[in-house]
Amino acid sequence: MASRRIGRYVAAATATSVVVGSAYLMTRPSHRLSPLPVVPLEKDANGRIIPPRFPHTKSRLDHLQELQKHNSQSNSYDLLIIGGGATGTGIALDAATRGLKVALVERDDFSSGASSKSTKLVHGGVRYLEKAFWNLDYGQYALVREALRERATFLDIAPHLAKPLPILLPVYNWWQLPYFWAGTKAYDLLAWSQGMGLISSYALSRKSALETFPLLKKDNLTGALVYYDGQQNDSRMNVSLAMTASLYGATVLNHAEVTALEKDANGKICGAKIRDTIAGRNDSNEEHVVYAKGVINATGPFSDGIEKLDDPNRKDLVAPSSGVHIVLPGDFSREDMGVLQASSDGRVIFFLPWENRVIAGTTDSPCSIDAEPVAKEEEIGFILKEIRKFLTPEKSLSRDDVLAAWSGIRPLVRDPNAKNTESLVRNHLVVVSDSGLLTCAGGKWTTYRQMAEDAVDEAIKVFNLTPGASAPAPLPATSATDLDLHNPGACQTHHVRLVGAHGFTDNLPSQLATTFNLDRDIAESLAHNYGDRAWEVLSSGSNERLYASLPYIESEIRYSARHELAETAADVLARRMRMAFLDVQAALDTLPRVIDVLAEEHKWSAERKNVEWQKTVKFLGSMGLARELLGLTREEVVAGKHRERQWKGGEIAGAAAPSGSGKLPVGLPAASLAKMRADKLGKGEED
């Protein structure tokens, strides 16, 4: 039944898309970026690459001090943005590149909420296309069309963080094959109608489908369709937006909570009271009043909380929905192709390779607002059950294979007539209260840039702002500017590349590996997480691997503390590196070293280190860390007490070595693994 729901739209979609799409093909201009010229890297007399130098980046203290200066209406920002997720940082970048004086504050960290807990896709939405044509819903059609256009821009401005990804649709009923073929072609046509198409979709026979994705269930398999969407690293993208906004002059401050909105004598909002929550970890309670001509609420699922600071009687705008994802070992999928399959609840299950693991989900359930939501066991079980429907039974899948699990709260726009969150449109709205609070809510990652443009357009009009030319940001490895100098004050973010993009090339991993003698997986990870800034990462400290089976190194901790405003261990483990998302047990194992390095960088006391341990372990509980491990002390983790509890027949549950192999598990901190190997060899055992 669910499969029919995916396929039903196609008959109408094909005919309508041909007509409408053809019209767009004839009239729609392309906004694809042309590559900037990249200056060749300098080399020394021996032909070795000289790592490039990069522009100065402001510290958190620099941003805090800048914020404190704007403490009166005579010395105010043009815009104060509340919320450091995709929407908020997108607004900050848009406004800053229009020459506006901008500040952004975030209660926790950039991307600490739903923006780091997505499916990691940049997509138009195949299932939204179904609703558009089967229900004759132009709103859904427009949403898909907009998202496909934004998908192309996304891939252009951050080529190191986003890429095309082929996704396979297995077909288990013969009649689905022509339906799915027509549907994917309609999707292609819509994309090309925007001048923004990727690689065209194609059909596979049963034999070719099994050769392409050998782990597919063979019973009743008829064939498959493959179409292309985009994939991204969401929190890295979010941090890059914040850092790029900073380069263009914006003040961006994480761990800074808005506790009240300031109003003038006429009852109009003119600023906010902000508490420094990092200082709060040291038993301080610093609060600052910051003034701005306009205040924008971009707090996602927490939008209603800020709205009620303005008016306690305000009706809710957001219908929160929980979306759960799980992560599995990488050998459950091809490393370069995902799977999309209908689910029993009438939605779809994504099964996608990501960072050498597999991300699977998602659910869609109404929920309450929680800063650190936890995936429920029944939701994890539902995802596993749906995966088993298309995965060959020869590849056993159990709860023990889950390396991490989390819940993200989607900020769906509330429709009083909607019966459930699955039926809500994932579009956005921009509203302004009588007192002047502008709220931008709803939307999804793919359309963050369009949301930001709409919000800034409205802010300029409502707050009577005067945009102008922005000072070009200093860019490495290129002599060109991303700004349209002939159209100052207009939206620039269609073509403003993010930090790391300008010197990124396909050769970067090889250059890094050769220059610094790196393992290939580490070089690939650095290139695709930091772009050209990987050179600076590798110059920040030790390049020792932090965890044997993951490509993260110690210098990333130092770089994130110095150049990416990482202030807590969770900032590093979850949102600068992605270890907490890829393997929550690995994150716990690595936590002692992360805290030690951050303590050196930020001059923490022993008390602060202890507080950091407790807060981070609690956070890891929201990422799927077993309950019995939440009370562990640092000393117990360093001593491996938690590993002793999980040892099974000489192996660790979830480790990469196959059962009965006799090999050392790779799921250990690098230093611990080296010691175990030395101990075994000392006893005359084989490695």
Buried (B, 14 or more C-beta within 10 A) or exposed (E): EBBEBBBBBBBBBBEBBEEBBEEBEEEBEEBBBEEBEBEEBEEEEEEEBEBBEBEEBBEBEBBBEBBBEBBEEEEBBBBBBBBBBBBBBBBBBBBBBBBBBBBBBBBBBBBBBBBBBBBBBBBBBBBBBBBBBBBEBEEBBBBBBBBBBBBBBBBBBBBBBBBEBBBBBBBBEEEBBBBBBBBBBBBBBBBBBBBBBBEBBBBBEBEBBBEBBEBBBEEEBBBBBBBBBBBBBBBBBBBBBBBBBBBBBBBBBBBBBBEEBBBEEEEBBBBBBBBBBBBBBEEEEBBBBBBBBBBBBBBBBBBBBBBEBBEEEBEEBBBBBBBBBBBBBBBBBBEEBBBBBBBEBBBBBBBBBBBBBBBBBBBBBEBEBEEBBBBBEEBBEBBBEBBBBBBBEEBEBEEEBBBBBBBBBBBBBBEEEBEEBBEBBBBBBBBBBEBBBBBBBBBBBBBBBBBBBBBBBBBBEBBEBEBEBBEBBEBBBBEEBBBBEEEBBEBBBBBBBBBBBBBBBEEBBBBBBEBBEBEEBBBBBBBBBBBBBBBBBBBBBEBEBBBBBBBBBBBBBBBBBBBBBBBBBBBBBBBBBBBBBBBBBBBBBBBBBBBBBBBEBBEBEEEBBBBBBEBBBEBBBBBBBBEEBEEBEBEEBBEBEBBEEBEEEEBBBBBBBEEEEEBBBBBBBBBBBEEBBEEEEEEEEEE
